[in-house]
Amino acid sequence: MMNKSKKDERWAEAKKKCRLNEETIRMAKEMGLNPRSLIKNIPNQTQQWKAPVHVWIREMYQKRQE
């Protein structure tokens, strides 16, 4: 059962770093995204064109629902 808690820790880290809420986390999990990919998609100062992770997740989720 150790693996499950490690996974939960990664999601908690992604939630904190990407400033996500439970709903956005649920959407990400539903789409099969992993916490590492979310953290990698945090825009940095030079990436002004990049949307915040929560916006990116919601937009992708919407497109998949259509």
MOPAC internal coordinates of N, CA, C and O (Angstrom, degrees):
PM7 1SCF
backbone

  N    0.0000 0     0.00 0     0.00 0    0    0    0
  C    1.4713 1     0.00 0     0.00 0    1    0    0
  C    1.5340 1   112.49 1     0.00 0    2    1    0
  O    1.2310 1   120.37 1   173.76 1    3    2    1
  N    1.3048 1   116.89 1    -6.24 1    3    2    1
  C    1.4646 1   121.68 1  -179.47 1    5    3    2
  C    1.5357 1   111.18 1   -58.72 1    6    5    3
  O    1.2310 1   120.92 1   141.78 1    7    6    5
  N    1.3179 1   115.85 1   -38.22 1    7    6    5
  C    1.4571 1   121.41 1  -177.93 1    9    7    6
  C    1.5358 1   112.41 1   -58.20 1   10    9    7
  O    1.2310 1   120.34 1   139.85 1   11   10    9
  N    1.3167 1   116.96 1   -40.15 1   11   10    9
  C    1.4652 1   121.70 1  -178.82 1   13   11   10
  C    1.5282 1   111.27 1   -61.05 1   14   13   11
  O    1.2310 1   120.24 1   135.21 1   15   14   13
  N    1.3236 1   117.14 1   -44.79 1   15   14   13
  C    1.4521 1   119.56 1  -178.03 1   17   15   14
  C    1.5332 1   111.13 1   -67.72 1   18   17   15
  O    1.2310 1   120.75 1   145.96 1   19   18   17
  N    1.3298 1   116.17 1   -34.04 1   19   18   17
  C    1.4666 1   120.54 1   177.20 1   21   19   18
  C    1.5290 1   109.60 1   -63.25 1   22   21   19
  O    1.2310 1   121.09 1   138.53 1   23   22   21
  N    1.3336 1   115.53 1   -41.47 1   23   22   21
  C    1.4578 1   121.72 1   178.58 1   25   23   22
  C    1.5358 1   109.95 1   -63.64 1   26   25   23
  O    1.2310 1   121.17 1   135.20 1   27   26   25
  N    1.3328 1   115.36 1   -44.80 1   27   26   25
  C    1.4650 1   120.24 1   178.32 1   29   27   26
  C    1.5282 1   111.38 1   -60.72 1   30   29   27
  O    1.2310 1   121.03 1   141.61 1   31   30   29
  N    1.3331 1   115.63 1   -38.39 1   31   30   29
  C    1.4703 1   120.00 1   178.48 1   33   31   30
  C    1.5193 1   110.63 1   -62.57 1   34   33   31
  O    1.2310 1   120.64 1   137.55 1   35   34   33
  N    1.3258 1   116.38 1   -42.45 1   35   34   33
  C    1.4670 1   120.36 1   179.57 1   37   35   34
  C    1.5278 1   111.24 1   -63.60 1   38   37   35
  O    1.2310 1   120.58 1   138.58 1   39   38   37
  N    1.3348 1   116.50 1   -41.42 1   39   38   37
  C    1.4703 1   119.74 1   177.91 1   41   39   38
  C    1.5255 1   110.49 1   -65.19 1   42   41   39
  O    1.2310 1   120.47 1   140.14 1   43   42   41
  N    1.3347 1   116.70 1   -39.86 1   43   42   41
  C    1.4685 1   120.93 1   178.68 1   45   43   42
  C    1.5313 1   110.06 1   -62.42 1   46   45   43
  O    1.2310 1   120.97 1   138.87 1   47   46   45
  N    1.3349 1   115.76 1   -41.13 1   47   46   45
  C    1.4660 1   120.70 1   178.25 1   49   47   46
  C    1.5241 1   110.55 1   -63.78 1   50   49   47
  O    1.2310 1   120.32 1   134.78 1   51   50   49
  N    1.3351 1   117.00 1   -45.22 1   51   50   49
  C    1.4654 1   121.55 1   179.34 1   53   51   50
  C    1.5309 1   110.10 1   -63.16 1   54   53   51
  O    1.2310 1   120.82 1   139.40 1   55   54   53
  N    1.3264 1   116.03 1   -40.60 1   55   54   53
  C    1.4697 1   121.01 1   179.88 1   57   55   54
  C    1.5256 1   110.32 1   -59.95 1   58   57   55
  O    1.2310 1   121.05 1   135.47 1   59   58   57
  N    1.3260 1   115.61 1   -44.53 1   59   58   57
  C    1.4557 1   120.90 1  -178.31 1   61   59   58
  C    1.5319 1   111.61 1   -70.49 1   62   61   59
  O    1.2310 1   120.53 1   128.66 1   63   62   61
  N    1.3254 1   116.59 1   -51.34 1   63   62   61
  C    1.4675 1   121.07 1  -176.91 1   65   63   62
  C    1.5249 1   112.65 1   -64.53 1   66   65   63
  O    1.2310 1   120.42 1   142.79 1   67   66   65
  N    1.3276 1   116.80 1   -37.21 1   67   66   65
  C    1.4681 1   120.75 1  -177.21 1   69   67   66
  C    1.5193 1   112.10 1   -93.58 1   70   69   67
  O    1.2310 1   120.72 1   178.66 1   71   70   69
  N    1.3289 1   116.23 1    -1.34 1   71   70   69
  C    1.4721 1   122.60 1  -178.68 1   73   71   70
  C    1.5242 1   111.17 1    54.83 1   74   73   71
  O    1.2310 1   121.00 1  -124.79 1   75   74   73
  N    1.3196 1   115.70 1    55.21 1   75   74   73
  C    1.4571 1   121.18 1  -178.51 1   77   75   74
  C    1.5210 1   110.61 1  -100.45 1   78   77   75
  O    1.2310 1   120.70 1   -22.02 1   79   78   77
  N    1.3369 1   116.27 1   157.98 1   79   78   77
  C    1.4629 1   120.42 1   173.78 1   81   79   78
  C    1.5304 1   108.46 1  -107.57 1   82   81   79
  O    1.2310 1   120.63 1    -2.33 1   83   82   81
  N    1.3133 1   116.40 1   177.67 1   83   82   81
  C    1.4695 1   120.54 1  -176.84 1   85   83   82
  C    1.5293 1   112.40 1   -58.96 1   86   85   83
  O    1.2310 1   120.86 1   140.91 1   87   86   85
  N    1.3385 1   115.96 1   -39.09 1   87   86   85
  C    1.4700 1   120.28 1  -178.38 1   89   87   86
  C    1.5310 1   110.97 1   -64.42 1   90   89   87
  O    1.2310 1   120.62 1   136.44 1   91   90   89
  N    1.3355 1   116.42 1   -43.56 1   91   90   89
  C    1.4638 1   120.15 1  -179.99 1   93   91   90
  C    1.5229 1   110.85 1   -66.37 1   94   93   91
  O    1.2310 1   120.39 1   141.48 1   95   94   93
  N    1.3232 1   116.85 1   -38.52 1   95   94   93
  C    1.4695 1   121.88 1   176.52 1   97   95   94
  C    1.5305 1   109.41 1   -61.21 1   98   97   95
  O    1.2310 1   120.65 1   136.20 1   99   98   97
  N    1.3411 1   116.36 1   -43.80 1   99   98   97
  C    1.4663 1   120.84 1   179.51 1  101   99   98
  C    1.5280 1   110.29 1   -60.69 1  102  101   99
  O    1.2310 1   120.39 1   135.10 1  103  102  101
  N    1.3240 1   116.86 1   -44.90 1  103  102  101
  C    1.4709 1   121.29 1   179.28 1  105  103  102
  C    1.5266 1   110.30 1   -60.00 1  106  105  103
  O    1.2310 1   120.76 1   134.37 1  107  106  105
  N    1.3231 1   116.16 1   -45.63 1  107  106  105
  C    1.4684 1   121.15 1  -178.74 1  109  107  106
  C    1.5252 1   110.22 1   -61.41 1  110  109  107
  O    1.2310 1   120.59 1   135.50 1  111  110  109
  N    1.3342 1   116.47 1   -44.50 1  111  110  109
  C    1.4644 1   120.77 1  -179.95 1  113  111  110
  C    1.5234 1   110.34 1   -64.83 1  114  113  111
  O    1.2310 1   120.71 1   139.02 1  115  114  113
  N    1.3289 1   116.25 1   -40.98 1  115  114  113
  C    1.4635 1   122.14 1   179.60 1  117  115  114
  C    1.5283 1   111.49 1   -60.32 1  118  117  115
  O    1.2310 1   120.95 1   144.29 1  119  118  117
  N    1.3321 1   115.79 1   -35.71 1  119  118  117
  C    1.4609 1   120.51 1  -179.58 1  121  119  118
  C    1.5258 1   111.82 1   -85.54 1  122  121  119
  O    1.2310 1   120.70 1   179.80 1  123  122  121
  N    1.3304 1   116.26 1    -0.20 1  123  122  121
  C    1.4521 1   120.25 1   177.25 1  125  123  122
  C    1.5240 1   114.19 1    78.61 1  126  125  123
  O    1.2310 1   120.54 1  -160.32 1  127  126  125
  N    1.3328 1   116.57 1    19.68 1  127  126  125
  C    1.4621 1   119.43 1   177.23 1  129  127  126
  C    1.5287 1   108.48 1   -76.45 1  130  129  127
  O    1.2310 1   120.69 1   -24.42 1  131  130  129
  N    1.3305 1   116.29 1   155.58 1  131  130  129
  C    1.4523 1   117.85 1   176.16 1  133  131  130
  C    1.5256 1   109.72 1  -114.70 1  134  133  131
  O    1.2310 1   120.61 1   -22.60 1  135  134  133
  N    1.3328 1   116.43 1   157.40 1  135  134  133
  C    1.4746 1   120.26 1  -175.34 1  137  135  134
  C    1.5237 1   113.03 1   -56.60 1  138  137  135
  O    1.2310 1   120.26 1   144.15 1  139  138  137
  N    1.3323 1   117.11 1   -35.85 1  139  138  137
  C    1.4643 1   120.10 1  -178.22 1  141  139  138
  C    1.5251 1   111.22 1   -64.20 1  142  141  139
  O    1.2310 1   120.62 1   139.65 1  143  142  141
  N    1.3373 1   116.42 1   -40.35 1  143  142  141
  C    1.4675 1   119.04 1  -179.69 1  145  143  142
  C    1.5301 1   110.63 1   -66.82 1  146  145  143
  O    1.2310 1   120.33 1   146.56 1  147  146  145
  N    1.3295 1   116.97 1   -33.44 1  147  146  145
  C    1.4628 1   120.15 1   178.40 1  149  147  146
  C    1.5209 1   110.04 1   -66.36 1  150  149  147
  O    1.2310 1   120.72 1   134.31 1  151  150  149
  N    1.3272 1   116.22 1   -45.69 1  151  150  149
  C    1.4633 1   120.87 1  -179.45 1  153  151  150
  C    1.5336 1   110.27 1   -63.47 1  154  153  151
  O    1.2310 1   120.63 1   141.08 1  155  154  153
  N    1.3275 1   116.39 1   -38.92 1  155  154  153
  C    1.4716 1   120.36 1   178.59 1  157  155  154
  C    1.5252 1   111.55 1   -64.84 1  158  157  155
  O    1.2310 1   120.00 1   155.41 1  159  158  157
  N    1.3190 1   117.61 1   -24.59 1  159  158  157
  C    1.4626 1   121.13 1  -177.58 1  161  159  158
  C    1.5218 1   114.09 1   -91.62 1  162  161  159
  O    1.2310 1   120.03 1  -172.32 1  163  162  161
  N    1.3214 1   117.56 1     7.68 1  163  162  161
  C    1.4656 1   119.50 1   175.13 1  165  163  162
  C    1.5326 1   107.11 1   -67.56 1  166  165  163
  O    1.2310 1   119.97 1   -56.53 1  167  166  165
  N    1.3353 1   117.66 1   123.47 1  167  166  165
  C    1.4648 1   118.82 1  -179.72 1  169  167  166
  C    1.5312 1   111.21 1   -69.84 1  170  169  167
  O    1.2310 1   120.50 1   -39.08 1  171  170  169
  N    1.3267 1   116.65 1   140.92 1  171  170  169
  C    1.4620 1   118.62 1   174.80 1  173  171  170
  C    1.5248 1   109.15 1  -101.43 1  174  173  171
  O    1.2310 1   120.23 1     1.94 1  175  174  173
  N    1.3154 1   117.16 1  -178.06 1  175  174  173
  C    1.4693 1   121.63 1  -174.46 1  177  175  174
  C    1.5239 1   113.35 1   -56.55 1  178  177  175
  O    1.2310 1   120.07 1   146.97 1  179  178  177
  N    1.3232 1   117.48 1   -33.03 1  179  178  177
  C    1.4639 1   119.94 1  -177.13 1  181  179  178
  C    1.5222 1   112.05 1   -84.48 1  182  181  179
  O    1.2310 1   120.18 1   176.11 1  183  182  181
  N    1.3222 1   117.25 1    -3.89 1  183  182  181
  C    1.4715 1   120.67 1  -177.32 1  185  183  182
  C    1.5234 1   111.35 1  -110.26 1  186  185  183
  O    1.2310 1   120.60 1  -122.41 1  187  186  185
  N    1.3216 1   116.45 1    57.59 1  187  186  185
  C    1.4650 1   121.63 1  -178.21 1  189  187  186
  C    1.5324 1   112.06 1   -61.37 1  190  189  187
  O    1.2310 1   120.45 1   154.21 1  191  190  189
  N    1.3372 1   116.74 1   -25.79 1  191  190  189
  C    1.4552 1   122.17 1  -179.06 1  193  191  190
  C    1.5223 1   112.30 1   -73.52 1  194  193  191
  O    1.2310 1   120.66 1   161.91 1  195  194  193
  N    1.3208 1   116.35 1   -18.09 1  195  194  193
  C    1.4689 1   121.05 1  -174.44 1  197  195  194
  C    1.5314 1   110.92 1   -83.81 1  198  197  195
  O    1.2310 1   120.68 1   -47.85 1  199  198  197
  N    1.3195 1   116.30 1   132.15 1  199  198  197
  C    1.4687 1   120.41 1   179.02 1  201  199  198
  C    1.5251 1   110.04 1   -75.41 1  202  201  199
  O    1.2310 1   120.08 1   -28.59 1  203  202  201
  N    1.3434 1   117.45 1   151.41 1  203  202  201
  C    1.4670 1   119.85 1   173.24 1  205  203  202
  C    1.5345 1   109.56 1   -57.14 1  206  205  203
  O    1.2310 1   120.58 1   -26.91 1  207  206  205
  N    1.3176 1   116.49 1   153.09 1  207  206  205
  C    1.4680 1   120.97 1  -173.75 1  209  207  206
  C    1.5285 1   112.32 1   -56.65 1  210  209  207
  O    1.2310 1   119.78 1   138.17 1  211  210  209
  N    1.3366 1   118.03 1   -41.83 1  211  210  209
  C    1.4758 1   119.41 1  -178.49 1  213  211  210
  C    1.5242 1   111.73 1   -63.58 1  214  213  211
  O    1.2310 1   120.33 1   144.73 1  215  214  213
  N    1.3246 1   116.97 1   -35.27 1  215  214  213
  C    1.4700 1   120.96 1   177.81 1  217  215  214
  C    1.5295 1   109.44 1   -69.22 1  218  217  215
  O    1.2310 1   121.10 1   135.30 1  219  218  217
  N    1.3285 1   115.50 1   -44.70 1  219  218  217
  C    1.4687 1   122.40 1   179.54 1  221  219  218
  C    1.5355 1   110.75 1   -58.01 1  222  221  219
  O    1.2310 1   120.54 1   134.80 1  223  222  221
  N    1.3305 1   116.57 1   -45.20 1  223  222  221
  C    1.4670 1   121.08 1   179.79 1  225  223  222
  C    1.5276 1   110.30 1   -62.91 1  226  225  223
  O    1.2310 1   120.43 1   131.66 1  227  226  225
  N    1.3327 1   116.78 1   -48.34 1  227  226  225
  C    1.4716 1   120.58 1  -179.27 1  229  227  226
  C    1.5236 1   112.23 1   -60.44 1  230  229  227
  O    1.2310 1   120.40 1   137.23 1  231  230  229
  N    1.3487 1   116.84 1   -42.77 1  231  230  229
  C    1.4682 1   120.04 1   179.71 1  233  231  230
  C    1.5237 1   111.27 1   -63.71 1  234  233  231
  O    1.2310 1   120.95 1   136.28 1  235  234  233
  N    1.3279 1   115.78 1   -43.72 1  235  234  233
  C    1.4651 1   120.24 1   179.67 1  237  235  234
  C    1.5329 1   109.96 1   -64.69 1  238  237  235
  O    1.2310 1   120.63 1   139.15 1  239  238  237
  N    1.3232 1   116.40 1   -40.85 1  239  238  237
  C    1.4650 1   121.44 1   179.61 1  241  239  238
  C    1.5287 1   110.28 1   -61.60 1  242  241  239
  O    1.2310 1   121.05 1   134.03 1  243  242  241
  N    1.3411 1   115.60 1   -45.97 1  243  242  241
  C    1.4728 1   120.59 1   179.32 1  245  243  242
  C    1.5258 1   111.05 1   -58.67 1  246  245  243
  O    1.2310 1   120.75 1   134.04 1  247  246  245
  N    1.3395 1   116.18 1   -45.96 1  247  246  245
  C    1.4620 1   120.32 1  -178.94 1  249  247  246
  C    1.5311 1   110.60 1   -61.05 1  250  249  247
  O    1.2310 1   120.39 1   141.65 1  251  250  249
  N    1.3249 1   116.87 1   -38.35 1  251  250  249
  C    1.4595 1   119.88 1  -178.68 1  253  251  250
  C    1.5229 1   112.48 1   -73.14 1  254  253  251
  O    1.2310 1   120.42 1   157.86 1  255  254  253
  N    1.3369 1   116.80 1   -22.14 1  255  254  253
  C    1.4539 1   120.58 1   179.37 1  257  255  254
  C    1.5351 1   111.38 1   -78.84 1  258  257  255
  O    1.2310 1   120.58 1   158.13 1  259  258  257
  N    1.3310 1   116.50 1   -21.87 1  259  258  257
  C    1.4742 1   120.43 1  -177.02 1  261  259  258
  C    1.5177 1   112.30 1   -73.77 1  262  261  259
  O    1.2310 1   120.10 1   180.00 1  263  262  261

